[in-house]
Amino acid sequence: MPELIIKYKSKKTLQALLDFAKHLNFSIVLPSNSKEKTSKINGVSIISGDSTIDTSELEVIFSSKSIDAKDYRKRAWQRTK
């Protein structure tokens, strides 16, 4: 079934769309009010991470290595001429 996303500013517009849906036989799915925040960048959905995840176990793995972000960027992201 084809889908269409409509963005609106006022609640009156939503009410009009709900009335049209009754008469024109289409359905409206309202977004859920979840705490998960999403945004779109160039059409790609970005979902924020879960802050309740415990990453302390990973600290042991990465703390034993001397990783410097600045040095890593210089080595890994060099442009070739």
C-alpha positions in Angstrom: 0.0 0.0 0.0 1.4 3.4 -0.9 2.3 5.8 2.0 2.3 9.5 2.3 3.8 11.7 5.1 2.1 15.0 5.8 3.5 17.6 8.1 1.1 20.1 9.6 1.3 23.0 12.1 -2.1 23.2 13.6 -4.4 20.8 15.4 -7.3 22.0 13.1 -5.4 20.6 10.1 -5.1 17.2 11.8 -8.8 17.2 12.6 -9.6 18.0 9.0 -7.4 15.1 7.8 -9.1 12.8 10.2 -12.5 13.8 8.9 -11.3 13.3 5.3 -10.0 9.9 6.2 -13.5 8.8 7.3 -15.1 9.9 4.0 -12.3 9.0 1.5 -11.4 5.6 3.0 -7.7 6.1 4.0 -6.0 5.5 7.3 -4.0 7.8 9.5 -1.2 6.4 11.7 -0.2 8.9 14.3 3.5 8.7 15.5 4.0 7.2 19.0 5.1 9.5 21.8 8.2 7.5 22.7 11.3 9.0 24.3 13.4 7.8 21.4 14.5 10.8 19.4 15.1 10.5 15.7 16.2 13.0 13.2 16.9 12.9 9.5 20.1 14.1 7.8 20.0 13.9 4.0 17.2 11.4 4.2 19.0 9.1 6.6 17.3 8.5 10.0 19.5 9.0 13.0 18.4 7.4 16.2 20.0 8.6 19.4 21.8 6.0 21.5 20.5 4.3 24.7 22.2 5.9 27.7 21.3 3.0 30.0 23.8 0.7 28.3 26.8 -0.1 30.5 30.0 0.3 28.5 32.4 -0.1 31.5 33.4 -3.6 30.3 34.8 -2.1 27.1 37.0 0.3 29.0 39.4 -2.6 29.9 39.8 -3.4 26.2 40.6 0.2 25.0 42.5 1.5 28.1 45.4 -1.0 27.6 46.0 0.4 24.1 47.5 3.9 23.6 45.0 5.3 21.2 45.3 9.0 20.4 42.4 10.3 18.3 44.4 13.0 16.7 47.1 10.6 15.6 44.5 8.1 14.4 42.8 10.7 12.2 46.1 11.7 10.7 46.9 8.1 9.8 43.5 6.8 8.8 42.0 9.7 6.9 44.7 10.7 4.6 43.7 11.9 1.1 45.6 10.3 -1.7 46.8 12.6 -4.4 
